[in-house]
């Protein structure tokens, strides 16, 4: 037979050769490149909380932030930069436990959580934090997803995400809150939110 065909053959399990379109063989999967992600920020607090990381405190106690805010509304904190009198400390603790005890929170739990997230803003202090680490997955010159290698901890708001060498990266960060200090306020997921703008810039020569 003199006529040529643009097909190749594959041996099937039955022992016969089946024709395959040669064009299908050329559609190989493009390789994926991993680029380290840079996280920034993520330690903002709600204005109504006056600097207190309520989402972290509530997460460590296993309650909703609104529950802790309602309980704390009964407290009379000392002015910034000063310590409350012992009698006021006792009254504040009683007010908190009266509201939080119904959720199974003990005095010891409240002390442990409060001590962990206590800090002095006027001294430039910050509650305990651990930065997250992740890689952006780049395929065909675009960021297609992310791999989180460590969620970190201590984020009170979603941090900003940037990837070196990309132009106009659009991504959203989801946080996870837990009773475990080592996981409370950690990065749970990073999602590409826009298409067509997450392009990798060509290297300058």
LINUR-V795970 format. One record per backbone hydrogen bond with DSSP energy under -1.0 kcal/mol. CO is the residue of the C=O (numbers start at 1). NH is the residue of the N-H. If there is no record, write none. Layout:
CO;NH  CO;NH
//
This chain:
5;7  6;22  8;20  10;18  12;15  16;12  18;10  20;8  21;24  26;28  33;138  35;136  38;162  40;160  42;156  42;157  46;49  47;50  49;52  52;54  53;57  54;58  55;59  56;60  57;61  58;62  58;63  64;68  65;69  66;70  67;71  68;72  69;73  71;74  72;75  79;82  85;89  86;90  87;91  88;92  89;93  90;94  91;95  92;96  93;97  94;98  95;99  96;100  97;101  100;103  100;105  101;104  106;110  107;111  108;112  109;113  110;114  111;115  112;116  113;117  120;123  120;125  121;124  130;153  133;149  133;150  134;37  135;147  136;35  137;144  138;33  139;142  141;200  142;139  145;137  147;135  150;133  151;187  153;130  160;40  162;38  163;166  165;201  170;193  172;191  174;188  174;189  176;185  176;186  180;183  180;184  183;186  184;154  185;155  186;176  189;174  191;172  198;143  199;167
//
